[in-house]
Amino acid sequence: MRDARSVETTQESIHHLWDELAAFGAAESDTALLHLLGSVAAMVDAQNAYWMGVVRTTDDQRDPLLGWRPRRTVYLHPVPNDEKSIHETIRQINRGTVDELTAAHARMAGTFRARRMCDVVSPRWYKSDTYKEYASRGVYGALVVGAPVSPTAESYYCFLRMREPKRFTEEQRDIAFHALRGLTWFHRQVMLAHGLLVARSPLSPLERKVLALLLTDRSEKAMAADLGVSPSSLHTYVRDIFRKFGVSGRTGLVALWLGGQSDPP
């Protein structure tokens, strides 16, 4: 058990992190996300971390994941074959093949929670092909914090143990929980930035760059120059982004970041 001084130091670190995140501009969501992942990873002795945005695509209770599907993933540090693994996982899910760990997280949707891998799987899971695939990529333990953002969207913050000891402690799980629990506004902004909250469909990489610039005071002409596209092409991207977010202009877009509408129009 940690002493009182250690607990106080951790709390100070969490509060300092919250202050740092609040200082990032609306257009700096990617930088802020990586800063959050790196900071919390250091607090819980994780060697890597990633964020995953998931959405609920159906209410069909017969669906193996109750309708939840991953849509975006951002890693703190690249993991060997991570994109290949994600695509294979999605392919298996769409075929109705869901492993014990993935199914457990889907069942917990709707509540803010922090769970270690060992909290939600049976001992036999560690002998499964799924765990062997994790280990082949150097991942031996995981700690996941799930943050509901709306009834149909959640943010997952996943911290990875890539060396001994393999398992996270209960204290480390609680640290991750408290570090992320007070950041409801941040979880929402990250989902917005990826087009996974109120946008009618996820944003393309270029649309995300345009979106970031729209949240600044840059003119469309300056934005076009920044991105190396023609003003007419830039205007088309801007129009499509407004349409996806269901707003008529930049004022409505900024209002979303300030806590406006949170469900698809």
N, C-alpha and C positions, 0 to 999 in steps of 0.2 A: 504493500500500500504506500502511496506517495505521501510525503510529509506536507504540512500546511504551506511551507514556503514554495515547494514545487507546484502545488495546486495554484497558488497565487500567481506564480510566474507564467503558468500556462494560460490562466485567465487574462493576464495582461497581454500576452502574445495574441490571443484571440481578439481582444478589443482593439489592439493595434492593427490587426489585419482588417477588421471591419472599417476602421477609419481610412486605411489605405484604399480599400475598394471604393469607398464613397468618394474618393478624390479623383477617380478615373472618369473621363468624359463619356457621354453616351456613345460616342463613335469608337471607343476603345474597348469594346466588349471582349474581343479576342485576347488582348493583352491582359485585361483584368482577370479573365478566366484562367489563363496560364499562371498568373500570379497567385490566384487562389489555390489552384491545384498544387503548385510547388510549395506554398506556405503550409498547407494542411498536411501534405506528404511529409514535410520535415518534422511536424509536430508528432506524427504517429509512426515515424521511422519506416516510411514506405519509400521504395526505390523508384517507383513510377506511379502515375495516376492518369485517369482519363475522365472526361465528361461525356455522357451520352444523353441525347434528347430522345424521348420516346413519346409516342402518341397512341391514343386508342382509336382504332379504325372501325370497330364494329362492337355492338353490344351482345353479340352471339355468345351465350354462355357455353356453347359446345366448342368454341375455339380453344385450342390448347393453351393460349396465353390470355384468354378473356378479351381478345381484341387488341392487346398492346403490341406495338411494333417499334423497333429502333429506327431512327431516322437520321441522326447525325452523331458522329463520334469525334472528339478532339483529344489527342494524346498529349501529355506533358513531354514525354520522350518517345520517339518511335520504338515500337516493339517488332521484332522479326515476324514477318508474315501477318501483321495485325489486320491489314485490309483484307487479305485472303481469308483469314479466320472469320472476320465479321461477315463477309459475303457468304461464306459457307454456313455460318450459323443462321443467317436470314433465310437461306435456301432451305435448310432443314426445318425451320419454323414453318415456312410456307407449305412444306410437305406434311406438316402435322407431327414432326419429330421434335420433341422438346425435352431437354435434360432436366434433372431434378433441381439444379440450382436456378436455372432460368424460370422454371415453373413456380418456384417458391417466391421469387421476387415479384412475379406477376400477381400472385395471390395477395401480396401485401400492399398493392397499389392503393392509393387514397389516403395513406397516413404517412407522416414524416417518420422515418425510421433509419437506424444504423444497424447493419448486420454484418458480422464476419462470415466468411465462407463456412466455417465450422458451426455457426449458429443455425444454419438452415438446411444442411445436407446430412445424410446418414453416412456412417463410416464406410459403407460399401461404395459410395460415390467416388471416393478417392482412388478406387481401383477401376473406375470407368474410363472409356476412351476419351470422354470429355476432359477429365482431369489430366490424363496423359498428354492431351493436346496442349493444355495450359502449361504443363511442365516442360514440354518440348520447346516452348517459347520463353522459358525461364521464369514463369509465373508459378509460385508455389502457394501463395495465400492471397486472399482479397478481402477488402473491407468496403462495403457499399453503403452510401448514404442516399436514400431516396427522398426526393423533395417534390411533393405534388404542387403543380403550378395552376392547374385548372382541372375540372373533372375529366378532361381528355388529353392532358399533357403532364409529363413529369420529367424532372431532371435527375439523372443518376450521377453521383460523384464516386468514382471507383478508385481505391488506393491499393496498390499491388506490392506484395512482399516477394522480392526476387532474390532473396538469400535467406540463410538461417538467421534467427529462428523463423520457421515458416509461418506460424500463426500469429496474428495480432492479439494483443492482450485485451481484456475487457476494458481496462483503463484507456487504452488507445482508441477503442471503439467509442467510448463515451466522449473523448476529446473531439473526435471527428463529428460526432452528433452535435455537440454544443457549438463548435466552430461554424457549422453550417445552418444551425437552427435559426439563428437571428438574421438570416439573409434572404428572406422571402422576396424582397424587392430585386435582389441580384439574380435569383433563379429565374424570375420573370423576364428580366432584361436579356439574359442569355438566350432564353427560348425565343423571344422576340427577334433578336439579332439573327437567328438562324431560320426565321420564318416558320416556327413550329408552334405558335400560339394563336395568333389571329390571322396570319396569312392564309390565303386559300390553298396554297401549295408551298412546299419548301423552296427556299431561294437558291438560285445557282451561285457558284463562286463569284461571278462578276456582279450579279445582283446584290450580293452581300457587300461588295466594295462600294457600289453605288449607294446602298442604304447607309453605310457608315458616313459617307460624304454628305448625304442628305441631312444627317443629324448635326452637321456643322453649319457655319455661315457661308460656305463656298457657293458661288454662283454656278449655274449649270454650265456656262462656258468654261469656267475654271475647272469644274469637275471633269468635263470632257478632256481637257488638256492633261489633267492628272492621270487619267486612265488610258490616254492614247486612242480615244475614239472620236468620231465626228459629233458635233453638237446635236445633229438630228438623231443619231443612234443613241446618244446619251438621253435625250428627251424620251425616246421610246422606252428605255429601261426605267426611267423615272415614272412614266405613266403606268407601266406594268406593275411596279412596286406599289404605287398608290392603290391600284386596283386590287392587288393581292391582299393588302392590309385593310381594304374597305374604307379608305380615307380619300378626301378630295385634294389634299395638298400637304405641304410640310408642317403646317400648324397642327393638323390632325395626327400626323405621324409622330411628332414630338409629344403630343398629348398621351399617346399610348405609352411612351417611355416614362411619363410622369404618373402613370397609374390609372389610365383610362380603361377602355373596354378590354376584356380579357378572354372572351370567347369568340369563335369564328362568327363573322357577320352573316 
